[in-house]
Structures are given as structure tokens and as C-alpha cells.
Amino acid sequence: MDLHSFNIFLGAMSLIALVVFISLYFVKAGYGMFRSSSWGMSINNRLAWILMESPVFIVMFVLWFGSERRFMAVPLVLFLLFQLHYFQRSFIFPFLIKGNSKMPVAIMLMGVIFNILNGYMQGIWLFYLSPFDMYIVDWFTTPQFIIGICIFFLGMIINMNSDHIIRHLRQPGDTKHYLPAKGMYKYVTSANYFGELLEWGGWAILTWSLSGLVFFWWTFANLVPRANAIWHRYKDEFGDEVGNRKRVFPFIY
């Protein structure tokens, strides 16, 4: 794929994300607390997460390994940052999930398709299409890399801590619903999503790329409407206990 075709691809991905963003304010994606039989056959949640998230890890690895830039310092570090997230999400996070919940196969397959496209989108830019003199060693001292990597790791920490809080809301055998109230959940009802948005916002900054920006836009399009649905669910279930918590962005929305 040449640069012109790649930019058309990014434009198409951005438009699809806009459709997804609008649609998810009207249709709740049927996984997690919104799982519904109307989404069709479901499989074990742990298996679904592995099958859904691992393709992007594999695609990114293949693109990196086949590139002449694979051992250049900056592309290598960017590759490792990306893979760090998806190794945790593909091969650690699923085994931390408690209970015997399920995920619709349709949701999983949509995730697989996006992850393959996103892995291609990030890898093709970083290892093949970006100017050869862009991601040189001096990139490590640029403001965008320094600011972006700080935001990236801050988001990762918030995301993982928030997932930990959610997993430990209930004792074994307890089926009661609880409103999370620790960590960033003091400020938003979807702190895990806030962390992930920060993470990929940081990625867009540290790579200073349209591909990174499109990935952030996709993350926003998927998670912000869902955070809105979760906020309304908590308001219905817990009422005034939600207090002044926002949906996903502290003090804003």
C-alpha cells in the first residue's frame, strides 16, 4: 500500500468510526452488563477476549518482523509499547476475569476485524510508510514523545487499576451489584475507559501520526457512548449514590 492509498484507508476508517459513535448512542453493544441473547450465540468470556485481542498482537509482530526498520531504536520502542498493552490485554487480562460470563460471538468477530485492521494501520505506518528519517533517535527527545509516553503510561496505570477495582467489588459467591468508588471511580463511572482513552491519546501524541489519531478516534467512538450507557445504568440502579460522578472524563462528561 502506498501513502495515498493509506490516507484513503485512514479516511474510510474515520468515517466508519463516526457511524459507530452515533450508532452506539442508540444500540448498546451486547457484552458485559449489557449482554443480551438478541446478539446470538455466546462463548466463554476468557476465550472470547483472547481470540478478539490477540490478532492485533500477531499482526503488529508480523509487520515489525518483516520490516528493515525493526531494530532501529525508535520503531523498536514504539513496537514494544504497543505490544506491552496487547500482551496484557490478550494473554493476562482474560485469565484475571472472574465468574463464568460470556460474550456474543458477533461482538467478538467485530472486535477481531477491527483489531486486524488497526494492527495493519499502526504497523504499516510505523515500519513502512513513515518517512525514514522521522523516527530516528532524536525522536526520544521531542516534546511529543516525552508528553505522549507520560500520558500513555498514566492511562495504562489507570486502566489496569480500574480493572482491578472492578474485579474485586464482590466476594466469591456474592451476586449483588456494587457501585465502584475507589481510584478514578470517585470521579467517573467508567474509569477503566478513561484510562484507555488516555493511553491511546498518548499513543497518538508520541507517534505524532494520523494512524495513531484514527486509533484514538476509534477508541473514543467505542467507549464514550458505552460510558454514557453505563452511567445511565448506574443512575437507574444506585440513584443518588452516583452523586457528581461524570461518565468518563472527570469534571467534564
CYANA upper distance limits for C-alpha pairs under 8 A (distance plus 0.5 A):
  1 MET  CA      5 SER  CA      6.59
  1 MET  CA      6 PHE  CA      6.78
  2 ASP  CA      6 PHE  CA      6.61
  2 ASP  CA    129 LEU  CA      7.88
  3 LEU  CA      7 ASN  CA      6.69
  3 LEU  CA    129 LEU  CA      6.93
  4 HIS  CA      8 ILE  CA      6.98
  5 SER  CA      9 PHE  CA      6.70
  6 PHE  CA     10 LEU  CA      6.74
  7 ASN  CA     11 GLY  CA      6.70
  8 ILE  CA     12 ALA  CA      6.72
  9 PHE  CA     13 MET  CA      6.69
 10 LEU  CA     14 SER  CA      6.64
 10 LEU  CA    121 MET  CA      8.34
 10 LEU  CA    210 LEU  CA      8.17
 10 LEU  CA    211 SER  CA      7.33
 10 LEU  CA    214 VAL  CA      7.37
 11 GLY  CA     15 LEU  CA      6.83
 12 ALA  CA     16 ILE  CA      6.75
 13 MET  CA     17 ALA  CA      6.69
 13 MET  CA    214 VAL  CA      7.85
 14 SER  CA     18 LEU  CA      6.89
 14 SER  CA    214 VAL  CA      6.65
 14 SER  CA    217 TRP  CA      7.81
 14 SER  CA    218 TRP  CA      7.90
 15 LEU  CA     19 VAL  CA      7.03
 16 ILE  CA     20 VAL  CA      6.78
 17 ALA  CA     21 PHE  CA      6.51
 17 ALA  CA    217 TRP  CA      7.66
 17 ALA  CA    218 TRP  CA      5.96
 17 ALA  CA    221 ALA  CA      6.49
 17 ALA  CA    222 ASN  CA      8.47
 18 LEU  CA     22 ILE  CA      6.83
 18 LEU  CA    221 ALA  CA      7.27
 19 VAL  CA     23 SER  CA      6.51
 20 VAL  CA     24 LEU  CA      6.52
 20 VAL  CA    221 ALA  CA      6.86
 20 VAL  CA    222 ASN  CA      7.44
 21 PHE  CA     25 TYR  CA      7.54
 21 PHE  CA    220 PHE  CA      8.41
 21 PHE  CA    221 ALA  CA      4.77
 21 PHE  CA    222 ASN  CA      6.68
 21 PHE  CA    225 PRO  CA      7.20
 22 ILE  CA     26 PHE  CA      7.90
 22 ILE  CA    221 ALA  CA      8.49
 23 SER  CA     27 VAL  CA      6.55
 24 LEU  CA     28 LYS  CA      6.38
 24 LEU  CA     29 ALA  CA      7.59
 24 LEU  CA    222 ASN  CA      7.90
 24 LEU  CA    225 PRO  CA      6.16
 24 LEU  CA    226 ARG  CA      7.46
 25 TYR  CA    225 PRO  CA      5.89
 25 TYR  CA    226 ARG  CA      8.14
 25 TYR  CA    228 ASN  CA      8.45
 25 TYR  CA    229 ALA  CA      8.23
 28 LYS  CA     34 PHE  CA      7.28
 28 LYS  CA    226 ARG  CA      7.60
 28 LYS  CA    229 ALA  CA      7.79
 29 ALA  CA     34 PHE  CA      7.37
 29 ALA  CA     35 ARG  CA      8.10
 29 ALA  CA    107 ILE  CA      8.00
 29 ALA  CA    226 ARG  CA      8.22
 30 GLY  CA     34 PHE  CA      5.47
 30 GLY  CA     35 ARG  CA      4.59
 30 GLY  CA     36 SER  CA      5.96
 30 GLY  CA     39 TRP  CA      6.87
 30 GLY  CA    103 MET  CA      8.36
 30 GLY  CA    104 PRO  CA      7.62
 30 GLY  CA    107 ILE  CA      7.80
 31 TYR  CA     35 ARG  CA      4.61
 31 TYR  CA     36 SER  CA      7.84
 31 TYR  CA    102 LYS  CA      8.23
 31 TYR  CA    103 MET  CA      6.06
 31 TYR  CA    104 PRO  CA      7.25
 31 TYR  CA    107 ILE  CA      7.88
 32 GLY  CA    101 SER  CA      8.32
 32 GLY  CA    102 LYS  CA      8.48
 32 GLY  CA    103 MET  CA      7.89
 35 ARG  CA     39 TRP  CA      8.36
 35 ARG  CA    103 MET  CA      7.70
 35 ARG  CA    104 PRO  CA      8.11
 37 SER  CA     41 MET  CA      7.89
 39 TRP  CA    104 PRO  CA      6.55
 39 TRP  CA    106 ALA  CA      7.29
 39 TRP  CA    107 ILE  CA      8.44
 40 GLY  CA    104 PRO  CA      6.72
 40 GLY  CA    105 VAL  CA      7.80
 40 GLY  CA    106 ALA  CA      7.71
 41 MET  CA    104 PRO  CA      6.11
 41 MET  CA    105 VAL  CA      6.45
 41 MET  CA    106 ALA  CA      8.29
 42 SER  CA    102 LYS  CA      6.27
 42 SER  CA    103 MET  CA      5.54
 42 SER  CA    104 PRO  CA      4.36
 42 SER  CA    105 VAL  CA      5.76
 43 ILE  CA     47 LEU  CA      7.79
 43 ILE  CA     48 ALA  CA      7.01
 43 ILE  CA    102 LYS  CA      5.77
 43 ILE  CA    103 MET  CA      6.05
 43 ILE  CA    104 PRO  CA      6.85
 43 ILE  CA    105 VAL  CA      6.99
 44 ASN  CA     48 ALA  CA      6.63
 44 ASN  CA    100 ASN  CA      7.52
 44 ASN  CA    101 SER  CA      6.97
 44 ASN  CA    102 LYS  CA      5.08
 44 ASN  CA    103 MET  CA      6.91
 45 ASN  CA     49 TRP  CA      6.67
 45 ASN  CA     94 PRO  CA      8.11
 45 ASN  CA    100 ASN  CA      7.75
 45 ASN  CA    101 SER  CA      6.09
 45 ASN  CA    102 LYS  CA      4.85
 45 ASN  CA    103 MET  CA      5.69
 46 ARG  CA     50 ILE  CA      6.94
 46 ARG  CA     94 PRO  CA      5.16
 46 ARG  CA     95 PHE  CA      6.93
 46 ARG  CA     97 ILE  CA      7.35
 47 LEU  CA     51 LEU  CA      6.68
 47 LEU  CA     94 PRO  CA      7.88
 48 ALA  CA     52 MET  CA      6.39
 48 ALA  CA    102 LYS  CA      8.45
 48 ALA  CA    103 MET  CA      6.94
 48 ALA  CA    105 VAL  CA      8.11
 48 ALA  CA    108 MET  CA      6.61
 49 TRP  CA     53 GLU  CA      6.41
 49 TRP  CA     89 ARG  CA      8.39
 49 TRP  CA     90 SER  CA      7.05
 49 TRP  CA     94 PRO  CA      6.46
 49 TRP  CA    108 MET  CA      8.02
 50 ILE  CA     54 SER  CA      6.18
 50 ILE  CA     89 ARG  CA      8.45
 50 ILE  CA     90 SER  CA      5.41
 50 ILE  CA     91 PHE  CA      6.98
 50 ILE  CA     94 PRO  CA      7.06
 51 LEU  CA     55 PRO  CA      7.66
 51 LEU  CA     90 SER  CA      8.36
 51 LEU  CA    108 MET  CA      8.06
 51 LEU  CA    112 VAL  CA      7.80
 52 MET  CA     90 SER  CA      8.37
 52 MET  CA    108 MET  CA      6.02
 52 MET  CA    109 LEU  CA      7.43
 52 MET  CA    111 GLY  CA      6.06
 52 MET  CA    112 VAL  CA      5.21
 52 MET  CA    115 ASN  CA      7.99
 53 GLU  CA     57 PHE  CA      7.73
 53 GLU  CA     86 TYR  CA      7.44
 53 GLU  CA     89 ARG  CA      7.17
 53 GLU  CA     90 SER  CA      5.60
 53 GLU  CA    111 GLY  CA      7.96
 53 GLU  CA    112 VAL  CA      7.30
 53 GLU  CA    115 ASN  CA      7.23
 54 SER  CA     58 ILE  CA      6.81
 54 SER  CA     86 TYR  CA      7.68
 54 SER  CA     87 PHE  CA      8.24
 54 SER  CA     90 SER  CA      5.62
 54 SER  CA     91 PHE  CA      8.26
 55 PRO  CA     59 VAL  CA      6.51
 55 PRO  CA    112 VAL  CA      7.15
 55 PRO  CA    115 ASN  CA      6.86
 55 PRO  CA    116 ILE  CA      6.34
 55 PRO  CA    119 GLY  CA      8.44
 56 VAL  CA     60 MET  CA      6.48
 56 VAL  CA     86 TYR  CA      7.99
 56 VAL  CA    115 ASN  CA      5.42
 56 VAL  CA    116 ILE  CA      5.73
 56 VAL  CA    118 ASN  CA      7.47
 56 VAL  CA    119 GLY  CA      5.27
 56 VAL  CA    120 TYR  CA      8.49
 57 PHE  CA     61 PHE  CA      6.72
 57 PHE  CA     83 GLN  CA      6.65
 57 PHE  CA     86 TYR  CA      6.38
 57 PHE  CA     87 PHE  CA      7.42
 57 PHE  CA     90 SER  CA      8.41
 57 PHE  CA    119 GLY  CA      7.78
 58 ILE  CA     62 VAL  CA      6.69
 59 VAL  CA     63 LEU  CA      6.72
 59 VAL  CA    116 ILE  CA      7.05
 59 VAL  CA    119 GLY  CA      6.04
 59 VAL  CA    120 TYR  CA      7.01
 59 VAL  CA    123 GLY  CA      8.42
 60 MET  CA     64 TRP  CA      6.55
 60 MET  CA     79 PHE  CA      8.16
 60 MET  CA     83 GLN  CA      8.26
 60 MET  CA    119 GLY  CA      5.74
 60 MET  CA    120 TYR  CA      7.32
 60 MET  CA    122 GLN  CA      8.13
 60 MET  CA    123 GLY  CA      6.09
 61 PHE  CA     65 PHE  CA      6.42
 62 VAL  CA     66 GLY  CA      6.63
 63 LEU  CA     67 SER  CA      6.85
 63 LEU  CA    120 TYR  CA      8.11
 63 LEU  CA    123 GLY  CA      6.27
 63 LEU  CA    124 ILE  CA      7.45
 63 LEU  CA    127 PHE  CA      7.71
 64 TRP  CA     69 ARG  CA      8.26
 64 TRP  CA     70 ARG  CA      6.08
 64 TRP  CA     79 PHE  CA      7.79
 64 TRP  CA    123 GLY  CA      7.20
 64 TRP  CA    127 PHE  CA      6.81
 65 PHE  CA     70 ARG  CA      6.66
 66 GLY  CA     70 ARG  CA      8.12
 67 SER  CA    127 PHE  CA      6.41
 67 SER  CA    128 TYR  CA      7.42
 68 GLU  CA    127 PHE  CA      8.27
 69 ARG  CA     75 PRO  CA      7.29
 69 ARG  CA    127 PHE  CA      6.53
 69 ARG  CA    128 TYR  CA      8.49
 70 ARG  CA     75 PRO  CA      6.96
 70 ARG  CA     76 LEU  CA      6.37
 70 ARG  CA    127 PHE  CA      7.67
 71 PHE  CA     75 PRO  CA      7.84
 71 PHE  CA     76 LEU  CA      6.31
 72 MET  CA     76 LEU  CA      6.47
 72 MET  CA    136 ILE  CA      8.09
 73 ALA  CA     77 VAL  CA      6.71
 73 ALA  CA    136 ILE  CA      7.77
 73 ALA  CA    137 VAL  CA      6.89
 74 VAL  CA     78 LEU  CA      6.65
 74 VAL  CA    135 TYR  CA      6.09
 74 VAL  CA    136 ILE  CA      6.57
 74 VAL  CA    137 VAL  CA      6.61
 74 VAL  CA    139 TRP  CA      7.60
 74 VAL  CA    140 PHE  CA      7.78
 75 PRO  CA     79 PHE  CA      6.50
 75 PRO  CA    126 LEU  CA      7.03
 75 PRO  CA    127 PHE  CA      7.31
 75 PRO  CA    135 TYR  CA      7.07
 76 LEU  CA     80 LEU  CA      6.72
 77 VAL  CA     81 LEU  CA      6.67
 78 LEU  CA     82 PHE  CA      6.78
 78 LEU  CA    207 THR  CA      8.28
 79 PHE  CA     83 GLN  CA      6.60
 80 LEU  CA     84 LEU  CA      6.36
 81 LEU  CA     85 HIS  CA      7.27
 82 PHE  CA     86 TYR  CA      7.11
 83 GLN  CA     87 PHE  CA      6.21
 84 LEU  CA     88 GLN  CA      6.87
 85 HIS  CA     89 ARG  CA      6.66
 85 HIS  CA    156 MET  CA      8.26
 86 TYR  CA     90 SER  CA      6.13
 86 TYR  CA     91 PHE  CA      8.50
 87 PHE  CA     91 PHE  CA      6.10
 87 PHE  CA     92 ILE  CA      7.53
 88 GLN  CA     92 ILE  CA      5.32
 88 GLN  CA     93 PHE  CA      6.31
 89 ARG  CA     93 PHE  CA      5.56
 89 ARG  CA     94 PRO  CA      7.60
 90 SER  CA     94 PRO  CA      7.22
 91 PHE  CA     95 PHE  CA      7.83
 92 ILE  CA     96 LEU  CA      7.23
 93 PHE  CA     97 ILE  CA      7.24
 97 ILE  CA    167 ARG  CA      7.57
 98 LYS  CA    167 ARG  CA      7.27
103 MET  CA    107 ILE  CA      7.56
103 MET  CA    108 MET  CA      7.54
104 PRO  CA    108 MET  CA      6.98
105 VAL  CA    109 LEU  CA      6.57
106 ALA  CA    110 MET  CA      6.79
107 ILE  CA    111 GLY  CA      6.77
108 MET  CA    112 VAL  CA      6.70
109 LEU  CA    113 ILE  CA      6.76
110 MET  CA    114 PHE  CA      6.81
111 GLY  CA    115 ASN  CA      6.52
112 VAL  CA    116 ILE  CA      6.68
113 ILE  CA    117 LEU  CA      6.81
114 PHE  CA    118 ASN  CA      6.42
115 ASN  CA    119 GLY  CA      6.41
116 ILE  CA    120 TYR  CA      6.75
117 LEU  CA    121 MET  CA      6.51
118 ASN  CA    122 GLN  CA      6.61
118 ASN  CA    215 PHE  CA      7.53
119 GLY  CA    123 GLY  CA      6.41
120 TYR  CA    124 ILE  CA      6.20
121 MET  CA    125 TRP  CA      6.98
121 MET  CA    211 SER  CA      6.58
122 GLN  CA    126 LEU  CA      6.70
122 GLN  CA    211 SER  CA      6.37
122 GLN  CA    212 GLY  CA      7.32
123 GLY  CA    127 PHE  CA      6.29
123 GLY  CA    128 TYR  CA      8.09
124 ILE  CA    128 TYR  CA      5.70
124 ILE  CA    129 LEU  CA      6.62
125 TRP  CA    129 LEU  CA      5.22
125 TRP  CA    130 SER  CA      5.79
125 TRP  CA    211 SER  CA      7.50
126 LEU  CA    130 SER  CA      6.27
130 SER  CA    134 MET  CA      7.36
130 SER  CA    135 TYR  CA      8.49
131 PRO  CA    135 TYR  CA      8.24
132 PHE  CA    136 ILE  CA      8.47
134 MET  CA    139 TRP  CA      7.96
135 TYR  CA    139 TRP  CA      6.25
138 ASP  CA    142 THR  CA      7.49
139 TRP  CA    145 PHE  CA      7.20
140 PHE  CA    145 PHE  CA      6.45
140 PHE  CA    146 ILE  CA      7.49
141 THR  CA    145 PHE  CA      7.40
141 THR  CA    146 ILE  CA      7.22
142 THR  CA    146 ILE  CA      6.88
143 PRO  CA    147 ILE  CA      6.36
144 GLN  CA    148 GLY  CA      6.07
144 GLN  CA    205 ILE  CA      6.06
144 GLN  CA    206 LEU  CA      5.63
144 GLN  CA    207 THR  CA      8.21
144 GLN  CA    208 TRP  CA      7.37
145 PHE  CA    149 ILE  CA      6.39
145 PHE  CA    205 ILE  CA      7.30
145 PHE  CA    206 LEU  CA      4.54
145 PHE  CA    207 THR  CA      7.46
146 ILE  CA    150 CYS  CA      6.87
146 ILE  CA    206 LEU  CA      7.60
147 ILE  CA    151 ILE  CA      6.83
147 ILE  CA    202 GLY  CA      7.98
147 ILE  CA    205 ILE  CA      7.95
147 ILE  CA    206 LEU  CA      7.59
148 GLY  CA    152 PHE  CA      6.48
148 GLY  CA    201 GLY  CA      8.15
148 GLY  CA    202 GLY  CA      4.68
148 GLY  CA    203 TRP  CA      6.61
148 GLY  CA    204 ALA  CA      7.92
148 GLY  CA    205 ILE  CA      5.33
148 GLY  CA    206 LEU  CA      4.73
148 GLY  CA    207 THR  CA      8.43
149 ILE  CA    153 PHE  CA      6.68
149 ILE  CA    202 GLY  CA      6.51
149 ILE  CA    203 TRP  CA      7.57
149 ILE  CA    206 LEU  CA      6.48
150 CYS  CA    154 LEU  CA      6.60
150 CYS  CA    202 GLY  CA      7.80
151 ILE  CA    155 GLY  CA      6.53
151 ILE  CA    198 LEU  CA      6.68
151 ILE  CA    199 GLU  CA      6.77
151 ILE  CA    201 GLY  CA      7.97
151 ILE  CA    202 GLY  CA      5.29
152 PHE  CA    156 MET  CA      6.75
152 PHE  CA    198 LEU  CA      6.80
152 PHE  CA    199 GLU  CA      4.56
152 PHE  CA    200 TRP  CA      7.07
152 PHE  CA    201 GLY  CA      7.67
152 PHE  CA    202 GLY  CA      4.87
152 PHE  CA    203 TRP  CA      6.54
153 PHE  CA    157 ILE  CA      6.62
153 PHE  CA    199 GLU  CA      7.09
154 LEU  CA    158 ILE  CA      6.75
154 LEU  CA    195 GLY  CA      7.96
154 LEU  CA    198 LEU  CA      7.83
154 LEU  CA    199 GLU  CA      7.57
155 GLY  CA    159 ASN  CA      6.45
155 GLY  CA    194 PHE  CA      7.95
155 GLY  CA    195 GLY  CA      4.60
155 GLY  CA    196 GLU  CA      6.27
155 GLY  CA    197 LEU  CA      7.60
155 GLY  CA    198 LEU  CA      5.12
155 GLY  CA    199 GLU  CA      4.78
155 GLY  CA    200 TRP  CA      8.48
155 GLY  CA    202 GLY  CA      8.46
156 MET  CA    160 MET  CA      6.61
156 MET  CA    195 GLY  CA      6.55
156 MET  CA    196 GLU  CA      7.10
156 MET  CA    198 LEU  CA      8.31
156 MET  CA    199 GLU  CA      6.19
157 ILE  CA    161 ASN  CA      6.46
157 ILE  CA    195 GLY  CA      7.78
158 ILE  CA    162 SER  CA      6.41
158 ILE  CA    184 MET  CA      7.92
158 ILE  CA    191 ALA  CA      7.81
158 ILE  CA    192 ASN  CA      7.17
158 ILE  CA    194 PHE  CA      8.23
158 ILE  CA    195 GLY  CA      5.31
158 ILE  CA    196 GLU  CA      8.44
159 ASN  CA    163 ASP  CA      6.74
159 ASN  CA    191 ALA  CA      7.51
159 ASN  CA    192 ASN  CA      4.92
159 ASN  CA    193 TYR  CA      7.34
159 ASN  CA    194 PHE  CA      7.72
159 ASN  CA    195 GLY  CA      4.75
159 ASN  CA    196 GLU  CA      6.23
160 MET  CA    164 HIS  CA      6.71
160 MET  CA    192 ASN  CA      7.70
160 MET  CA    195 GLY  CA      8.47
161 ASN  CA    165 ILE  CA      6.81
161 ASN  CA    183 GLY  CA      8.14
161 ASN  CA    192 ASN  CA      8.33
162 SER  CA    166 ILE  CA      6.81
162 SER  CA    183 GLY  CA      7.48
162 SER  CA    184 MET  CA      7.74
162 SER  CA    185 TYR  CA      8.07
162 SER  CA    191 ALA  CA      6.45
162 SER  CA    192 ASN  CA      5.47
163 ASP  CA    167 ARG  CA      6.71
163 ASP  CA    192 ASN  CA      6.59
164 HIS  CA    168 HIS  CA      6.91
165 ILE  CA    169 LEU  CA      6.88
165 ILE  CA    180 PRO  CA      7.67
165 ILE  CA    182 LYS  CA      7.56
165 ILE  CA    183 GLY  CA      8.44
166 ILE  CA    180 PRO  CA      7.15
169 LEU  CA    178 TYR  CA      7.08
169 LEU  CA    180 PRO  CA      7.47
170 ARG  CA    174 ASP  CA      6.29
170 ARG  CA    175 THR  CA      7.88
170 ARG  CA    176 LYS  CA      8.01
170 ARG  CA    178 TYR  CA      8.22
179 LEU  CA    234 TYR  CA      7.77
179 LEU  CA    238 PHE  CA      7.84
179 LEU  CA    241 GLU  CA      8.49
179 LEU  CA    242 VAL  CA      8.29
180 PRO  CA    185 TYR  CA      6.47
180 PRO  CA    186 LYS  CA      8.48
180 PRO  CA    189 THR  CA      7.97
181 ALA  CA    185 TYR  CA      5.40
181 ALA  CA    186 LYS  CA      5.60
182 LYS  CA    186 LYS  CA      6.27
184 MET  CA    188 VAL  CA      6.90
184 MET  CA    191 ALA  CA      5.93
185 TYR  CA    189 THR  CA      6.06
185 TYR  CA    190 SER  CA      7.42
185 TYR  CA    191 ALA  CA      5.93
185 TYR  CA    245 ARG  CA      8.35
186 LYS  CA    245 ARG  CA      7.25
187 TYR  CA    191 ALA  CA      8.44
187 TYR  CA    244 ASN  CA      8.00
187 TYR  CA    245 ARG  CA      5.28
187 TYR  CA    246 LYS  CA      6.72
187 TYR  CA    250 PRO  CA      5.93
187 TYR  CA    251 PHE  CA      7.73
188 VAL  CA    245 ARG  CA      5.26
188 VAL  CA    246 LYS  CA      5.07
188 VAL  CA    247 ARG  CA      5.63
188 VAL  CA    248 VAL  CA      5.78
188 VAL  CA    249 PHE  CA      7.18
188 VAL  CA    250 PRO  CA      6.35
189 THR  CA    227 ALA  CA      7.89
189 THR  CA    230 ILE  CA      7.76
189 THR  CA    231 TRP  CA      6.50
189 THR  CA    234 TYR  CA      8.48
189 THR  CA    242 VAL  CA      8.44
189 THR  CA    245 ARG  CA      6.90
189 THR  CA    246 LYS  CA      6.98
189 THR  CA    247 ARG  CA      5.81
189 THR  CA    248 VAL  CA      6.99
190 SER  CA    194 PHE  CA      6.96
190 SER  CA    227 ALA  CA      6.22
190 SER  CA    230 ILE  CA      7.90
190 SER  CA    231 TRP  CA      8.22
190 SER  CA    247 ARG  CA      6.57
190 SER  CA    248 VAL  CA      5.74
191 ALA  CA    195 GLY  CA      6.76
191 ALA  CA    248 VAL  CA      6.81
192 ASN  CA    196 GLU  CA      6.89
193 TYR  CA    197 LEU  CA      6.59
193 TYR  CA    223 LEU  CA      6.79
193 TYR  CA    224 VAL  CA      8.41
193 TYR  CA    227 ALA  CA      7.92
193 TYR  CA    248 VAL  CA      7.18
194 PHE  CA    198 LEU  CA      6.74
194 PHE  CA    248 VAL  CA      5.89
194 PHE  CA    249 PHE  CA      6.86
195 GLY  CA    199 GLU  CA      6.64
196 GLU  CA    200 TRP  CA      6.82
196 GLU  CA    219 THR  CA      8.38
197 LEU  CA    201 GLY  CA      6.40
197 LEU  CA    216 PHE  CA      7.53
197 LEU  CA    219 THR  CA      7.00
197 LEU  CA    220 PHE  CA      7.12
198 LEU  CA    202 GLY  CA      6.48
199 GLU  CA    203 TRP  CA      6.84
200 TRP  CA    204 ALA  CA      6.66
200 TRP  CA    212 GLY  CA      8.05
200 TRP  CA    215 PHE  CA      7.69
200 TRP  CA    216 PHE  CA      5.84
200 TRP  CA    219 THR  CA      8.05
201 GLY  CA    205 ILE  CA      6.90
201 GLY  CA    213 LEU  CA      7.96
201 GLY  CA    216 PHE  CA      6.13
202 GLY  CA    206 LEU  CA      6.54
203 TRP  CA    207 THR  CA      6.49
203 TRP  CA    212 GLY  CA      6.73
204 ALA  CA    208 TRP  CA      6.13
204 ALA  CA    209 SER  CA      6.66
204 ALA  CA    210 LEU  CA      8.11
204 ALA  CA    211 SER  CA      8.14
204 ALA  CA    212 GLY  CA      4.60
204 ALA  CA    213 LEU  CA      5.45
204 ALA  CA    215 PHE  CA      8.17
204 ALA  CA    216 PHE  CA      7.19
205 ILE  CA    209 SER  CA      7.96
205 ILE  CA    212 GLY  CA      8.14
205 ILE  CA    213 LEU  CA      8.45
207 THR  CA    212 GLY  CA      7.13
208 TRP  CA    212 GLY  CA      7.63
208 TRP  CA    213 LEU  CA      8.49
209 SER  CA    213 LEU  CA      6.82
210 LEU  CA    214 VAL  CA      6.56
211 SER  CA    215 PHE  CA      6.77
212 GLY  CA    216 PHE  CA      6.77
213 LEU  CA    217 TRP  CA      6.66
214 VAL  CA    218 TRP  CA      6.67
215 PHE  CA    219 THR  CA      6.73
216 PHE  CA    220 PHE  CA      6.62
217 TRP  CA    221 ALA  CA      6.51
218 TRP  CA    222 ASN  CA      6.65
219 THR  CA    223 LEU  CA      6.48
220 PHE  CA    224 VAL  CA      6.07
221 ALA  CA    225 PRO  CA      7.45
222 ASN  CA    226 ARG  CA      7.25
223 LEU  CA    227 ALA  CA      6.43
224 VAL  CA    228 ASN  CA      6.81
224 VAL  CA    248 VAL  CA      7.38
225 PRO  CA    229 ALA  CA      6.90
226 ARG  CA    230 ILE  CA      6.69
227 ALA  CA    231 TRP  CA      6.61
227 ALA  CA    247 ARG  CA      6.12
227 ALA  CA    248 VAL  CA      6.59
228 ASN  CA    232 HIS  CA      6.87
228 ASN  CA    247 ARG  CA      6.28
228 ASN  CA    248 VAL  CA      8.38
229 ALA  CA    233 ARG  CA      6.69
230 ILE  CA    234 TYR  CA      6.66
230 ILE  CA    247 ARG  CA      8.31
231 TRP  CA    235 LYS  CA      6.62
231 TRP  CA    246 LYS  CA      8.28
231 TRP  CA    247 ARG  CA      6.12
232 HIS  CA    236 ASP  CA      6.66
233 ARG  CA    237 GLU  CA      6.69
234 TYR  CA    238 PHE  CA      6.02
234 TYR  CA    239 GLY  CA      7.58
234 TYR  CA    242 VAL  CA      7.46
235 LYS  CA    239 GLY  CA      5.10
235 LYS  CA    240 ASP  CA      7.79
235 LYS  CA    241 GLU  CA      8.49
235 LYS  CA    242 VAL  CA      6.79
238 PHE  CA    242 VAL  CA      6.99
239 GLY  CA    243 GLY  CA      8.50
245 ARG  CA    250 PRO  CA      8.03
245 ARG  CA    251 PHE  CA      8.18
246 LYS  CA    250 PRO  CA      6.44
246 LYS  CA    251 PHE  CA      6.77
246 LYS  CA    252 ILE  CA      7.27
246 LYS  CA    253 TYR  CA      5.66
247 ARG  CA    253 TYR  CA      5.94
248 VAL  CA    253 TYR  CA      6.55
249 PHE  CA    253 TYR  CA      5.60
